[in-house]
Amino acid sequence: MDFDLTDEQRLIRDTAREFTDKEIVERARENARNHHFDLELVKKIADQGYLGAIVPREYGGAGLGYLDYGLVVEEIGRGCSSVRTVISVQTSLVCSAILKWGTEEQKQHYLPKLCSGEWLGCFGLTEPDTGSDAANQRTRATKTDEGWTINGAKMWISMGNYAKLALIFAQTDPDLDPPTRHRGLACFLVDTDQPGYQAQTIEHKMGLHASDTASISLDEVKVGPDDILGEVGDGFKVAMSALDSGRFSVAAGCVGICQGCVEESVNYAKEREQFGRPIASFQLVQAMIADMVLKTDASRMLVWRAGFLKDKGRPNTLETSVAKLHATEAAVECANTAIQVHGGAGYVDDHPVERYFRDVRVTTLYEGTSQIQKLIIGRAMTGINALVPS
């Protein structure tokens, strides 16, 4: 792997950094304070080509590779994790699933609308009683003469209130025993503009205040016979492949948080004086900054490795899980350390490190908890799998 970025990659990174500083950073604090999902900013992101960045140009995307995409998401994540969430869900979960599993007709119909931002999408996998046990879907899809009818509920769904398209995972054969229940799962392409689809905002979140998070109820929701990704029984594989892409995006965004913590801490430490000199001159402050730099660089290299393998078309589930586990945990630690460097000033939102700390905590939970990442890594190393269906 060549660690030197190409001229094009440096341009992609620098453009994303400039866009983040100009358009995102200035809005991030007020959007978070007001719990405002910024549709105007979403439109600007779409105009930049960041929604569907990894989708080929023939379907309306930017045609970027995963490493290129990771450079963009790192910069966006440094600016605002709520904005990064929009890109991650739209691109890494929804678009990647349609790109990999959709028919040509489905790709032509959905991807241009998603890449342009005309439509937003959401990824309906998690349920009130189903998180890490993704195969245990209680949402039911019943075959009808006209297609399918879906009943159930989804929880913690990013952009669920604003999505025109929802990828809904449901069980088509509830009589299957637990060891084989994944064989009945299917992923449906659901039009949210119908009476049976009801979304409700989840309030009082610890972080991601500028991101939309919803609970969804599905009551006799109608789906056409061709509105399914892959075949019945492919649902679990659709979910896992999408999560491989989503975990990469979350990891890259967390590198951005780490980098932001370093930059904010260095700047503050140079300006803040105690005992007649800048606190940057104190060795213990320098040690805290050094720890953050170490975690940032290690996380970035792991993300780049995963992106490199994805671009080569090589197996990368293990490497993506390693990157996600390390980068998310590192970002939590960096945000905590950055507040320590800032002292009392870091405990209020005058500085972005306060928002970094609140926003980053969820990254060790969604797209597979840190514990699930360890199970994936352990399974890959031992060849023994006791929990996840094959």
Secondary structure as UniProt FT lines:
FT   HELIX           7..19
FT   HELIX           20..24
FT   HELIX           25..33
FT   TURN            34..35
FT   HELIX           39..47
FT   TURN            48..49
FT   TURN            51..54
FT   HELIX           57..59
FT   HELIX           66..79
FT   HELIX           81..87
FT   HELIX           88..95
FT   HELIX           96..101
FT   HELIX           104..116
FT   STRAND          121..124
FT   TURN            128..129
FT   TURN            134..135
FT   STRAND          140..144
FT   TURN            145..146
FT   STRAND          147..158
FT   TURN            159..162
FT   STRAND          165..171
FT   TURN            174..175
FT   HELIX           178..184
FT   STRAND          185..191
FT   TURN            195..196
FT   STRAND          197..201
FT   TURN            209..210
FT   STRAND          213..223
FT   TURN            225..226
FT   STRAND          228..229
FT   TURN            232..233
FT   HELIX           235..271
FT   STRAND          273..274
FT   TURN            275..276
FT   STRAND          277..278
FT   HELIX           279..281
FT   HELIX           283..312
FT   HELIX           317..342
FT   HELIX           343..347
FT   TURN            349..350
FT   HELIX           352..360
FT   HELIX           361..364
FT   TURN            365..367
FT   HELIX           370..382
//
